[in-house]
């Protein structure tokens, strides 16, 4: 793997949390129907599978409700991908907004999320905003329970939160789609996990607090326990799990519920080939993100949804080719004299839009050529970017000393060296090659970009015309200006002409993932549903292993953890309501 010594913000930190007692299991092929007596190795009222934000939220909520809980984690360390995240959590109508007298109206927020999640269906005047009632209620449940969840976590001491201010900028975060009329509260929804002193503590700190809460309640948290099957009774209700550990197969009984939150399939290359439009070369998710829940839930009749979906970001191609589990992605091109071009040497997107939405451009299809012209993207920049971008910005380093940085004294020289690099890598890229006009087009593209920067207007993609573009550019660049390279004096702070003289630089970006967000479909109570959209008794899901309630809409900073924690809370709350009769399969 390439040198990540300079990456400071989104490194893998999971090893800092200690695991619980290892108890163990092996593999089974089919879901097991339990018609008579069975010998259980472990039993609890509620079994939570996974140890990221969603699972621990469910476990903590259930434990606070007074029932017995077991947490099972297949990895050797706790926290999943949450542990290496920023622990920023997008929650509408939260306590901080209320304290500052800022309204976040229910109908408007649900309309905003509905538009973002289902742009082809959305109609503000139609019943359920044009969505199915099922999908609308899933979004509404996020709004209705998100603020309750974080209030509950704070009140119970599960973990502490505060309003998040953009790192180094000390200002409320702007949403990722702030400029549509439905978004009536476009700033300030993100919260963040903090320690007892109110200091931002990252994902690892949040996991540590949740683990401490569960440990005080004697909740077993068992690492190296990999779920292999969902166990059902004669009615089809899920009553437990078959688990593989170093000691062999074990059966774990969940008297009231099994709640699964095991992450997406970001590192299951077979599933990526099957479900994704273009191959995802790397991911920031933990290597344990293998899509375990999809086949398991399928074998008990679960309905699937959004299997093609993901939370996306670009990754440095050559880092990902060395190890697809990358330390961090290239979230936003960091700076003003910087642009992205495709295999034709042409711009194709507003480079400063958020990583999830912008990175969907990797899968833009050209029906005439039957290809994806933006599959690989080339981030082109100048010496100004090299000398002003902060090294602690949480993204792969862009210094010329990095092996994946391509350098050229002129734009033509840079383009030719890009061509040579692609030719060298082609055997690993399915024979991919650049268009014959790439070298010529790159020069003309930079000339046009420079003219736009001088004029302060990008007529092609509107870069810099939205509050988001400028605010987040600053965050991902953390620039330090010098006498040689002063702050941008041009009309548009997002646009600065590239230098008239080289050297110039480029980095090849490939399609990448934070994680996938499709899988078994859950209802507004976090219950996994079957092919008829009826709940499968005893089975719940939350986090990246299910079909995301917000589908592919990444509403703002913390847009993955907000729904994950909320639906973990919903699952835990609803599982508490299941009685012994429910567990026997008579009701759901």
N, C-alpha and C positions, 0 to 999 in steps of 0.2 A: 504494500500500500504506500502511496505517496506520503511524504513527510507532513504530518499534521501538527507539528510542534507549535505553530503560531495560532492554531484555532483555539479560541478561548471560551466561546460561549455555548456551543451545542455539542460538546464532546460526550462520549459515553461515560456516564458517571455511576452506572448501576452497581458496580462492585463495592461501593461505599456502604450499602445497606446489607446488614447480615441477614441470612436466611434462617428459617426455623429448623426444627428437627426434620431430617430427611426420612420419609416413610415408604415407599416404593411400589411400582407396578409394571406390567408388560402389555402385549397387544392383542386385540381381538378384531375379527373381521366384520361381524354383524352386530347390530344393536341387540341386546339380550332381553327377551321377554321373561319376566320373573312371575311365574304362576303360583309358586308355592313358597316354602320356607327357603331362605337364603342366608348364608353366613356372611355378615358384614364385618369388614376389618375396622372401619371407622364409621361413626355416625354423628350427625348434627342435625339441627332443625333446617339450617340453610347451608348449602355448599356453594362457595364462590370460586370460580375457576379463572385464574389469571391474577396478576398482582400490580397492574397499572392503576391509573386513576379510576376507571369505571368499576373495576372489581372491588377495589378497596373502599370506594364510596358505598357500594352495595353492602359490603361486609360490615362497614362501620355503622351504616344506617340500621342494619338488622341487629347488630350487637347492642347498639344503643336502645333498641326496642326490647331487649331482655331475652332474646332467644340465643341458642347455641349456634355457633358458626365455625366452619372450617374453610380456610383459604388454601387452594392448591395452585402451585406455580411450576411449570415444567422446566424453567431455566434454573441455573444454580444460584442466581441472584434475583433480588426482588425489584419490582418497579417497572418492568417492561420499557417501552419507548418513553413513557412518562418521565422516567428517571433521567433521561438525557434531554428533556424538553426545557423550555423556558418557564414552564408552570404559569403561563398567562392563560386566563380563563374568560371567554367572552360570554357575558351573562346580561340579558336585558333587564331593565327595571330593578337594578340591584340597590342595596342599602346605601352605597355611596352616592348614586344619582339622587335617590330620595332625600338624603341628608342635605344635598346642595340645591334641592328644589327643582331638579330637572325632570321633566315629565318624559316618560317612555311609553306612550299609549299602546294598549294591547292590540287593538285592531290594526293600527298603522304598522307595528312591529311584525305582526303575523303576515300582513300584506307584503312587507319588505322581504321577509324570509321566503314567502311563497313565490314572489317574483324571481328572486335569486335562485331558488331551488328548482323551479319549474317554469322557466321563461317561455316555453312554447305553449303552456296551458294557462298561464296566469291571465286572469281577467278580473279587475277589482270589483266590478259590479255583479259578477256571477256568484251563485251560491258556492261557498267554500273557495272563493277566489279562482274558480275554474278548476281546482284540483278535485280529486276524489275526496269524499268525506274522510276516508281512512288516512290519506296522506295529510290532509289539512289538520286533523286532530293530532297527529304526531307532532307537527310543528307547533300547534297551540299548546300541547303538553310541555314542550320545551319552554315556551314563554311563561306558562302558568307555574311551572315547578322550579325554574332556574333560580330565581331569587329566593324561593323557599329553601332550596337545597343549600345555598351558600350561607343563609341565615342559620340553618340547622347545623352545618359543619362548624361554624364559629361558636354557636351557643353550646354545643356539646364538647368543644375542645378537640374536634377531630383533626382540623388544621386551621390555621389562621390566614385571613386574606385582607388585602387592602386594595384600594384603587391603584391601578398600574399607570405609571408615567413612563413614556418612551425613554429607553435607556439613553442617558447622556443629554436628553433634550428637556426633561422635566415638563412635559406637556401631555394632556390627555391624548390617547391614541385615536386616530381617525380610522373609521371603518373602511373595509376594503371595497365597498360599493356605497360611497357616501353621497353621491351626486344624484340619486334618483329621488323623486318626490315622496315615495313611501317611507324613506328613511328619515324620520323626524327627529332622531337622536343620533346624529352621525359621529359623535365623539363621546368617549368616556365610558363605553360599556365594558372594556376589558378590566378584569381584576387580576391579582397575582397572589401566589402563596408567599407568605412572609413568616419570619420566625417570631419568637416572643418579644424581640426588641423592635419588631416592625420592619426588619431588613429583608429585602427580596432574597429568597432562598433557593430559587431554581427548582426543577422537578425533583431532584434528589432530596431536597429539603422537605418538600411536600410529602413525598413517600415516607420519609423517616417519621414525620409527625403522625401519619395515618397508621403506620406500623406500631408506633408507640401507643397510640390509642387502643388498638386491638390487643396488643400484648398485655396492657393493664387489665383487660377483660378476659384474659386467658384464652384468647382465640388462637388455635393452632394455625401457623402459617408454614406450610410445608413446601420446600423447594424440591426440585427434581421429581415432581409428581406430574406426569404428562397424561392428560385425559385421552383415552383411547376409544371409549364408547359411552353413549348415554344409555342408561339402564331403565327399562320401562316395566310396568306391570301389565296385567292382562287387558286393561282398558286402554293402554297406550300412554298413560301418564308417565312422565319422567320421575323416577324415584331415587336416582343415584347415578354414579359414574363409575366406570371401570378405569383404573389409573395404572400407569406404568411407573415404577420407581426402581432404584438400584436393587431393591430386595425382591422384585418380582411384581406380578399383578396383584392388585388389591381392589376391593369393592368398597365404595364410600357412599353411605346412605345419606340422602337429603330428605328429611321427613316432610318438610314443607315446600322446598324449592331447590332447584339447581340454577344458579345464575352464572352465565358464561360471558366472559369479557377477555378474550384471549388475543386480541389484536388482529390485524388484517393479514394479507398474503404477500406482503411486499418482497419477501425473500423466497417465495415459492415460484421458481421460474417456469414450471409447468403451467401453473395457474395464470401467470402473467402472459405466457404465450396464448393461452386459451381465451382469456377475457379482455386483455388490453389491446387497444387499436394499434399502438406501436410498443415495441419492447422497452420496458423500463430497465435501464442499465444499472441503476444503483438506488439505494434508499438510506435514509437516516434512521429507519426503524431498527429495532434490535433484531439480530439474526433469527430469533425465535418466532418472528412474525411469518408463519407458514400457512395461514388460513385453515387452521385445525378445525374450526367450528363448522365450516361449510359442508364437508362430507358427513360429519357426525350428525348435524341437524338434518341434512338431507335424508339420512337413513331412518329418521323418525318422522319424516313427512313434512318438513318445514318448507314454507314458501320462500323463494329467494328474490332478492331485489338489488338493483344497481351493481351487479357483479363487475361491470366495466369501470366502476367509479373509483376515485382515489383522491387523496390530498396530494397535490403535485408540487414539485420544484425541479429546476434544472440541476444537474450534477456535472462536475468536471469529468469529462469522458475518460480521460486517462487514469484518473484516480479510481473510477468505478470499474475499469477493466482490470485493475490490479486487485480490487476487493469491492464487491458490490455493496457491502455494508460500510458506507462512507461516514466520516465523522460529521460532516455538515454538507448542505447543498449550497448552490449559488442562488440565493433567494431573490435578490434584486441587484441588477448591475449597479455597482457602487460609484455613482458620480455623474457629472454632467457632460463631460467630453468622452462619451462612451456610447456605443450602439451595438445592435445585434443584426447580423445578416444571415441569410440562408444559403443553400447550395448554389444559388444564382448570384450571390454577392449583393443581394438587395434586402433592405429593411422590410419587415412584415408585421410589426407590432409596436405598440407603445411599450418601450423597454421598462418603464417604471411602474407598470401596473403590478398588482400583487402576484407573488410567485405561483399561487395555485391557479389563478385564471390565466395569467400570461403563459404558463407552462403547458396549458392545453393546446397552445399553438404548435407544439411538436407534432400533434396528430392531425393538422390541417391536411386534407386530402385534395390532390389535384386530379380531377376525373379525366382530363385529357391525357396526362402522362401516366396515370395510374401509379402515383407515388405520393410520398409525404415530403414535400420540398423543405419543410422546416424541421425534419426529424432531428438533424444535428444543426446546432446553431453556433455562430462564431461571434464571440464578444470581442469587439475591436476597440482599442483605447490608445491613449497617448501617454507621454511622460508626465503630464499634469496629473493623471489619475494615479500613476505609480507613486508620485511624490506627495500627494495630498490625502489619499485614502488611509484611514486608520487601520492598523494591523489587528486591533482587538474588536473587529466588527462582526465576528461570528460567522464569517464566510471563508472559503478557501483563499489562501494568500494569492495575491496577483503580482507579486514581485517577479522580475525577469529571471531571478535565480531558480524559480520553481521549474521543474523539468517539463511540465505541461504548458508553460507559457511560451508561445511562439513569438519571435522578435524579427523585425525587419527595419532596415534603414529608411526605406520608402514604402509607400502603400503598395506599389507594384511588387517590391521585394517581399513584403509581408504576405501578400496574396499568393505568391509563388511558393513560399515556404509553407503556407497552409495547405496548398495543393500537395506538396511533397509529404507533409505529415499524414494527410488523409490517405495517400497512396500506401504509405507504410502501414497504416492501421486497417486498411481495407479488408484483409482476411478476417479480422475480428468483427467487421461491420456488415457482413453479408454482401461484400463486394461494392459497397456504397462508393460513389465518386462524385466529385463536384462538376457542375456544368462547365462547358468550355468557355463560357463568357464570364466566369467568376472573377478572374484577374481584372479584366476590363471594367466590369460592373462595380467592383469594390471601390475603385477610385471615383467613379461618378457618383456612387451612393454617398461617399464621405463629402464630396463637394456639395451635394444637395443638402446634406445634414448641416454642414457649416453655414450655408445660406439661411437655413431655417433658424439656426442659433443666433445669427446676427440680427435677423428680423424679429426674433422672439416668438415665432409661431411655427408649429409643426402641422402643415396642412394635410399630411398623410395619416397621422395617428393621434393628433391632439396631445402629444406629450407635454406635460406641465400645465395643462388647462384645468386640472382637478386638484383640490387641496391635498388629496392623497399623494399625488406624484411627488410633490416637493417635500412634504413632511417625512415620508418614508425613505426618500432618497438620502436625506440627511442621516437617518438612523443607520442605514446599511452602509453608508460611506464613512461616517464619523470623521469628516475631513479636518485636516490641519492645514490651513493656508499659510503661504510664505510670501516673501517679497517677489520671488520669481513667479509664483502661482497664487495670486490673490483670489479673494472670493469672487464669485461670478458677477461681472459688471453688466451683463446683458439683460434684456427685458424679461426673459424667461429663465428662472433659476434652475430649471431642469435641463436647459440646453446651453452648451458651451461649445464653440467650434474646436475641432481637433487642431493641434498645432500644424503650422505650415511645413515644419521640418520634423523628420523622425528623430529618434526611433519611435516605431509603433509596435503594438503588441496585440495578441489574440489568444483566447482560450476557447477550446472546443467544448460546448455544452451538449449533454445528452439528456434524453427524457429520464426523469427520476421521480421518486415518490417520497413523501413523508411516511405514508402508509396507504393502503387501500381502504375503502369505506363501503364495500358491498358485502352482502351475505344474507343470512336468514333475516326475514322480515319480522319486525316486532310491532305490536300495536302501541297505543298511547299509554298503556300501563307497563310497557317493556316486556310483555309476554310474546314469545315466539309464536307465530301463527302458522297454520297448515295451508294446504292448497286451496281451501275454502275460506281462508282468512279467519279461521276460528282458532282461539288460543290452544296450544298444546299444553295440557295441564302440567304444572310443575316446572316448566322451562321458561327461563327469562334470558335476555341478552342485552348488552350495552357496549358502547365503545366502537372501535374500528372493526370488530368482527361481525357486526350486523350491517344491514342496510341503513345508512345514516339517516336519521330523521330529517336533516336538512339537505339530504342528498349531496350534491357536489358544491353546494353554496358554502364558501369559506367566508363567513360574515365579517370577520375582523381578527385582530390578534387574539389568539385563544379560541379560534373558531372550531377546533377539534376537541379540546379539553372541556369546553363549556357544555356541549351536548353529552359528552361521555360521562362527566360527573353527574349531570342532571339525570340522565337515564339510569345511571347506577343507583342514584338516590331513589328514583321512581321504582326501580326493580326491588330494592330493599324494602321500601315502604309497602308495596303491594304484596310481596312475599310474606310479610308479617301478618297479613289478613287471612292467609290460607289456614284453615282449620284441619284437624285430624281427618274430618270427612272429605275435605278437599284433597288431602294427600292420598286418600284411598281411591281417588279418581272419580268421585261422584259429582263434583263440581269443578269449575276452573277459576 
